[in-house]
Amino acid sequence: MTADELVLVERIGMKVHHLNCGTCCPIGGHLFDGYSTGVSAHLVCHCLLIETDNGLVLVDTGYGAQDIARPRDRLSRFFIALNRPQLRPEETAVAQVRRLGFDPSDVRHIVVTHLDFDHAGGIEDFPNARVHVTAREKEVADERKGGAFVSRKRYRPQQWNDAANWSLYPLGGGEPWFGFDAVRDLQGLPPEILLVPLAGHTWGHAGVAVLEDSGRWLFYAGDAYFQNGEIRGDHRTCPPGLRAYQRLMEVDAAARIANQRRLRALAGQQSDAIRIFCAHDLTEFERLSLQERPTSHPALATLPGNL
């Protein structure tokens, strides 16, 4: 993509907020996240809140208010035990929207990378929002397909059954974006927000690309990878706990690994044009959300690569 192509015809001023909508502390420490010194690892549910001229856009929702209030009715006991979500009311997207001075009704659109329980839990906290997701993901999630055990646990239709406004998109077609097929022109959204298919973790998984006012892209890869060492540095690395978790959750290993290779190549070749990050890496979240402020988190000093 040329420099000219990075500047779209009708630029829309947008401000991006990075939200952690669910801290998880699985047992395993650094064997799970790569840096924790204690028994518990520390993962986030990285979401985006984007201010546009036409209202707020939420990218993924993390755990929702109803998940916090009734976790055993809304979430799988297996994943509660495995991931140990802290389920803090102040970390819900709806609470953080209010804390930023907005009303939840200001959220007009939700773009979902996929419908796993830790990405879709807050959908019903914004009943007036239109939900954007791939058609394949919605189909599989509604029918809870994709592996008998995991699909029954990962997809929790009670998290989105009351959502009335959906826009569904095909995995193929669209315009190319840095070698990826992309769906542009999401209904009612500015053209600087793209849905980029990245299947493998789930059948309909997609990343979300956002063009910042600076002309640099933010590329939220969702669960296409889990730890920054998978796409940055001289050699691909991933803590054994996360590696096992990815294998547990994948529906297409070949597609997942192929997309990770593409992301790794993109991170190496387009570091000046694109900042790539995933859903659960705490160090990536802190670099993006706290880069203008000092932080004492020790992992930041040793984070490989650049965002």
C-alpha angles and dihedrals in degrees: 000000000000126000089251091057090057090068111069121210099248107036113201118202109242135175120201124210120194112218131187103214098179134013114210125193110191118181112262108073113205090358086069106033104018099239116042115115098202135063094273125069121217122226131165137209098231112205133169131226111197124195111213134169088256099051136280126325120201118202108205119340109223115205116349135219092262091051088056094046097044109017097160092051094047107032137050114260088218092060093040088058095042100044099028096211111202092218098208115179091217091060095059115110092237092056092048093048088056092045089055089057099258133120117239088238087065088072100093099167139031119196111198123199089200139331102255114141094256094051103041104037095104099049094103091051086075104047095170095054125104111234118220120198139136115280091232092056093050092048095050094042094050090051093037092230130157108080121358100241103032096041092056090052104037098049116063107180090188086074093065108015092107095050107112105182117067133166112194125196134196119247092228133057125030125112124310118256118189090328096315126108109242139190108225127177096053107192111275094352129115115259091246090076115077134182109219118193113235105165124182106077086061130357094254102031116145139177125227124228121199124189109220123213088254089065092249121121127235109208114195105196096187109201096341083112132003108205132039093236089069093070104019136060133038094293131031111251134177129172111251094242093055091043090056092046092053091051090049092053103038122106096186115027095185093052093045094051093044091053091048089054090051091050091048091052091047092050091052099043102036104034091131093051103037138039109203123198138161136221105259112030108111094199092055090047093051093046091054100038099038103031092115093048132055117258131190096210105130094211093068093067092061102035107134121228129005134282 
